Amino acid sequence: GTLKKIKDTGAITVGHRESSIPFSYLDDKQQPIGYALDLCMKVVDAVKTELKMPNLQVKYNLVTSQTRIPLVQNGTVDLECGSTNNTRERREKVAFTIPHYIASSRMLVKTSSGIQRWEDLNNKTVVSTRGSTNGGQIKAMADARVLKVNVIEAKDHAEAFGMVAAGKADAFAMDDVLLYGFRATSPNPADYAVVGSNLAVAPYAIMLSKDDAEFKKVIDLAMSRTILDGEAEKLYKKWFQQPIPPNGVKLEIPMSFLLRDSFKFPTDKVAD
């Protein structure tokens, strides 16, 4: 089990992302920070208490959209704290704790492009991040609406945004909150717009090993306490409604009704 492995090694390994603002990214000192990382530290504190190991070492392991699931599956990463969508297909390989964000699948374009709707992508090129669900959603949408859309993949979110900035792609399809993060931290935010109706709802959650009920119980209870004590809401305000590192940008994203309602679940439902 994961708890035994952590106790035997004296360390817990946290998987983090490089540019998933504001969930999990690197600051100007190349240290992992973000909303998901702060929540993960609450969970790590619960593991320390459970194992009676106040000096438990925390190790960080960079993951990508491609590597995150395999690294959780093979035990390299104990907790993946990024911007991972809890989907049915992924639950066949890994487990998730309680969602800490609910995103919508949309697209980022240059303001000057004139693109406003998904139908405007006909005969256009759309980039998404390799290993994400968004590229598949675009292909399904294009087939359903009989559109000719060239869907390409980038190795990570930063590269995908860079392709739109450089004119190599007309749109970047991804979860709206990540797109707003790139827009807000770009040199000229007004040059970009997040457009398109919502293609899908994406509940983000910390990812962990499947079929480890003992470890999952500790993680779920820690998340439920963090939510019900109001700590999760405080962290949300810190990362979505206040200036964040490294440049003090302010995302100004209010908590959605879906997420607010989910944070008010009774304890027995949250920890189930």
C-alpha positions, 0 to 999 in steps of 0.5 A: 500500500501507498501508506506503507511505502511512504512510511518505509521511505520516509518521503511522499512524492507530489506530482506537479505541473510546469505551467498550469496557472494557477493550479500548479506551476513554477515561480520565478525560483523554479519552485512548484506553487499553486492552488492545487499544491496548497491543497495537496499540502493540507493532504500531506499534513493529514498523511503526516498525522496518520503515520505519526511522521511530522518530519515526513519529507516532501519530494516534487516530481514534474509531470506532463499531460502525457506522463501524469497517469503512468507515473501515478500508476507505477508509484513514482508519484503518490499524489498528482496535484495539477489540473487533471480532469476526473473522467470515466476513462481515467478512473479505469486507471487511477483514483481521484479525491473530491473535486477542487475546481470545475472548469469548462472546455473552451478556446483561446484565440487572438482578438483580431481573428474574429473567431467567436463560435466553434463554427468559426473554426471551419478550415482553421487549425486548432492546437491542444495539449497532448494527453488532454481530453480537449483535442478529442472534444474538438474532433467530436464537435467538428464531426457533429457539425460537419466542420473541417478542423485541423487538430494538432497537438503541443507537448504542453500548455505553454507551447500550445499558447505560443503557437497561437501567439506565433500564428501557427494555430488559430485557436488553443482548445483547453479548459477555460481557467487555464486559458484565462491564466495564459491570457492574464499573464501574457504581455498584452492580455487584450490581444487574446480572448476566451470564446466559444460555448462550453463543450464539456464540464471538467471537474479537477481533482487530486489524482492518486493510485487506484485500488488503495482504499486505505490511502484514499480514505485518508486523502478523502477525509483530509479534503473533506475537512479542508472544504468544510473548515472553509480552508478550500474557499480561502485558498480559492480566493488567494489564487483566483481573486488576489494577485499571484506570483510571479508578477502579481497578476489577478485572474478575477475568476469568481467561484462558480455556482457548481463548485460552491454548491459542491463545497457544501456537501454534508460530510458523509457525502464528501468523504464517501 
